[in-house]
Amino acid sequence: MVMSLTEDFLSLVFPNNCAACGNNLFEHEEVICSLCEFHLPQTNYHMDYDNPVAALFWGRAQVKSAAAYYHFNKGNRVQHLVHLLKYKGRCDVGIYLGRQYGQYLKNSPLFRSVQMIIPVPLHRSKLLKRGYNQSEQFALGLSRSMNLPLNITSLTRTQASQTQTRKSRFNRWENVSGIFEVSDSESLIDKHILLVDDVITTGSTLEACITVLQTIPGIRISVAAIAVAMI
């Protein structure tokens, strides 16, 4: 009883708010309220082989399956969630979304054979500045709910790239082409890996990663992201 009263008092002083809408969370809710969970624009692409995310890579990269949890539109609550994760230190948002989406992916025939999860890496200079990799936080949540190993060492970013915002599709590709490399490739031979990013726009960053990964014998690559923003 005393513990419950203490928790109620602390919730008034330091309210536990929904990361999407800002309203107070109920006792059974975590990070995102039930109303937002219901209304956030899920894609359901994890159940459709020929979905728009997969189509981004047709003729560009060998991808087994591809999907994103939500649709990303300017000003929507998904954008707010990504902003909190990427710029406001809310790693819990990424982990929570990964845990939630992982439940869908592990039950999807398209992703059931995944054996390992690899997040798109940040360059060490940006990692030092930000303190964490937002894609890795999402990948961590996926790893926990899918019960799969998380690999953050085999794929590295060798050069710092400029922001992709407001770049054309070709310029996005030029910005990231050749800036990733693979180490310890033996551990990836004949593996089905899930390559994870935060937001997919043109797919250029993921394509650059896939280009170096697909040189490994027997590797199969699937893709997942928090959201997709088609341009």
N, C-alpha and C positions, 0 to 999 in steps of 0.2 A: 504493500500500500504506500509506504513512504517513498520507495523507489519510483512508483508510478506518479505520485504527486510531484516529485522532483523533476521527472522527465517532462510532465505537463508544464511546470513552471519554466523550465529551460526552453521549451518549445515556444513559449510566449515571448521570452526575452530574445532568443535566437531562433526565429522560426525556420523550420525545415521546409523550404519552398521547392515547388516543381521547377525543374530546370528549363522546361519548355514554356510555361505560361506564368510562372511566378507565384501562383496560388499555394497556400499551405498544403502540405502533404498530410494525409491521414496516417494513422499508426501502421496500417498494413502496406502503405505505399513506399516506394523507394526511388529516388531521383526524379521520376516522371509520374505525374498523377494519372489515375485511371482514365479520366476524361481525355487527356492528351494522348494516352496510349491508344485509345479508340479512334481518335480523329487524325492522328498523324498519318500522312499519305504514304502508306506502304505500297510497294510495287508488286509484290508477289512474283517477281522475276525468278526466284529460286525454283519455281515449279514449271518454268517455260524455257525450253532449250533455245528457241529462236526469239529471244526477247531483245529489246533495243540496246541493252548494255552489251550483250554478246555480239550484236550486229556491228558495234563500233570496231570490233577487231577482225571482222571478216576481210580477208585479203591483206591483212596487216601483221597479224601475229597468230600463232597456233595456240588457241585457248580451248580447253575442254568444255568448261562451263563458266558463265559469268552472271553476276547478279548484284543488286544493291538493295539495301533495306528500304530506303525512302526516296521519294521524289524531292529534289532540292529546287526551290524557287526563291527568288529574291523577296525577302521580307517575311517568309513563312517561318513557322516554329522550328522546322528542321534547320534552317540557316542559323537560327539563334542557338540551337544545341551545338552545332558545329563550331560556331564562334566561341562559345563558352569553353569547349574542349580545346580548341586550337590556340586561343589567345588569352584566356582567363584562368588557365591552370586547372580547369575542371576535369581532371583525369577520370574521376568517377563517372562522368557522362559517357566517355568512350568505353570504359569497362562494362558499364551497365548495358549499353546498346549492343556490345559484342556478346554479352551473355544472353540477351534476348534473341538476337538474330541467330546465334549459334544453335538455339533450340529448333529453329526452322531449318537451318542448313543440314543439321545432322539427320533429319528425317526426310530430306529431299533425295530422290534417286540420283539427281545430278551431282550432289556433293558428298554422298555417303561414302565414297571410296577415298576421300582426302586423307592423307597420312601425316601432314605437317603444315604448319601455318607460318608464313613469312610476311612481315609487314614491309611496305615500301620504306626504305631507310632515309633518315635525314643526314645531311652532311654534318660532320662533327662541330663545325663553327655554329651552325644553327641549333644543333642539339645543346651546345653549351649555353647559348643565349636563351633558348626557351626552357631548357631544363628537362625536357621530355619529348618523345615522339608521339604525336597524337594518333598516328596510324597504329603504333605499337600498343597503345592503350586499348584500342578497339580490338586488335588481334589478341590481346591478353584475355579479354572477355570471351572472345570466340574460343580460345584455347581451353578455357575453364569449362564452358558449357558443352563443347564438342569432345572434351577429354582427349585433346591432341597436343603434341609437343609444339612449343613456340620456338622458332629459330630466328634469332636476331643477329647472327654472326656471319652467315654464309653469303648474304647479299649486302654490299656496302656502296655508299655514294662517294665517289672519289673527288667530285668537284661540286662546289656550291653553285646553284643555279639561281637565276632571278625569279621573282614571283611570276606565276603563270597568268595572273589576273590580267584581263584585257588584251591578251595575246591571241593572234589568229591560230588556227589549228596547225598550220605549217610552222609558225614561229614557236609554238609550244613544243613541237617535235624537235626543232633545232635547239631549243633551250635545254633539253634533257638528253639528247642523243649522245651516247658514248660516255655518260657520267656515272654509270654503274658497273660494278665488277663482282665476280663470284669468287669466293675462296672456299676451300674444303668441299669441292664439288663432288667428291666421292660419296659424301653423306646424302647427296641428292639424287644419285643414280637410281633410276627405275622408281622414283617416288612420285606420287600425286600430291602436289603442293597447292596450298591455297594462298595466293598472293593478295595482300590486303592493303587498301588505301582508305583515306577518309572520304573524299568526294571525287567522283569521276565526272569529267567534263568532256574532253575530247578523247581521253584514254592515252594521251601521249606519254605520260610518265610511266604508266603501267606497260605500255608497249616497249619503252626503252628497257625496263626491267626484264620483260619477257624475252627480248632479243638476246640478252646475255645468258639467261637461264636456259633457253631452249637449245643451247649448244651441249648441254649435259645429256649423255646417253640415257634414253628411256624415260626422261622426265615428262610428266604431264602437268599442265598448269591450269588451274582455275582461278577465278578472280572474284573478290567480294569487296564491297565498300559500304560505308554508312549510307551514302546517298549518291544519286546521279543527277547531274544538272546538264541537260542537253542544250547545246548551242548550235 
